[in-house]
Amino acid sequence: MFLEKLEVGVYRVNCYVIADKNSMSAAVIDPGADFENIRDIIEDNGFDLKYIILTHAHGDHIGAINYLKDTYNPKIVIHYLEKEILENPDYNFSKQLGMNSVSSNADLMLHDGDTLELGDLKLEIMHTPGHTKGSMCILVNEIMFSGDTLFAGSMGRTDLYSGDSDRMKASLKKLKQLTINYTVLPGHGAATTLEYEKTSNPFMRDEFHDY
């Protein structure tokens, strides 16, 4: 599996380009900004961009979505509960974040437990509401793309539209029950591992409080 991370935009969102090396089918996870840099990875490697996958639809994670859609016509993939946030700039905060107003429409709306095939890769969708009601993690090859659900030593905020601290607590408990020690690649900040977060992250050690 090909995997490359870019830190994009003023909010330093972790955007990930992944691809199946056999078919050269690729996906971009959370294209928050810097379309040209994302495009360069796709073009330099000769990838066929099949999907844009959003862990959630906040403005800082979707800023380059329409540029990629217009250029490559990939399918935009979200959890079905994230639809109104993707479609409404007032809900995705793109205007409030000092960006241009951004909205788009999903081509695929997935549910918890669904699998998305990318060449020979199988991407498992895990619904993890809390940061937003349609937040999700993506699991593939012992890697977890955790979006703004789980960070190294922290978690995503729950005080924005459709955020919910009780749902976040339940989502972190759900992650804690996983038995594979996933490499966690979050939406912001450094990578970590799930086992490390289970023992060191206060929000996963049942020391949860609203944030």
Rosetta blueprint (number, residue, H / E / L):
1 M L
2 F E
3 L E
4 E E
5 K E
6 L E
7 E E
8 V E
9 G L
10 V L
11 Y L
12 R L
13 V E
14 N E
15 C E
16 Y E
17 V E
18 I E
19 A E
20 D L
21 K L
22 N L
23 S L
24 M L
25 S E
26 A E
27 A E
28 V E
29 I E
30 D L
31 P L
32 G L
33 A L
34 D L
35 F H
36 E H
37 N H
38 I H
39 R H
40 D H
41 I H
42 I H
43 E H
44 D H
45 N H
46 G L
47 F L
48 D E
49 L E
50 K E
51 Y E
52 I E
53 I E
54 L L
55 T L
56 H L
57 A L
58 H L
59 G H
60 D H
61 H H
62 I H
63 G L
64 A L
65 I H
66 N H
67 Y H
68 L H
69 K H
70 D H
71 T H
72 Y H
73 N L
74 P L
75 K E
76 I E
77 V E
78 I E
79 H E
80 Y H
81 L H
82 E H
83 K H
84 E H
85 I H
86 L H
87 E H
88 N L
89 P H
90 D H
91 Y H
92 N H
93 F L
94 S L
95 K L
96 Q L
97 L L
98 G L
99 M L
100 N L
101 S L
102 V L
103 S L
104 S L
105 N L
106 A L
107 D L
108 L E
109 M E
110 L E
111 H L
112 D L
113 G L
114 D L
115 T E
116 L E
117 E E
118 L E
119 G L
120 D L
121 L E
122 K E
123 L E
124 E E
125 I E
126 M E
127 H E
128 T L
129 P L
130 G L
131 H L
132 T L
133 K L
134 G L
135 S L
136 M E
137 C E
138 I E
139 L E
140 V E
141 N L
142 E L
143 I E
144 M E
145 F E
146 S E
147 G E
148 D L
149 T L
150 L E
151 F E
152 A L
153 G L
154 S E
155 M E
156 G L
157 R L
158 T L
159 D L
160 L L
161 Y L
162 S L
163 G L
164 D L
165 S H
166 D H
167 R H
168 M H
169 K H
170 A H
171 S H
172 L H
173 K H
174 K H
175 L H
176 K H
177 Q L
178 L L
179 T L
180 I L
181 N L
182 Y L
183 T E
184 V E
185 L E
186 P E
187 G L
188 H L
189 G L
190 A L
191 A L
192 T E
193 T E
194 L H
195 E H
196 Y H
197 E H
198 K H
199 T H
200 S H
201 N L
202 P H
203 F H
204 M H
205 R L
206 D L
207 E L
208 F L
209 H L
210 D L
211 Y L
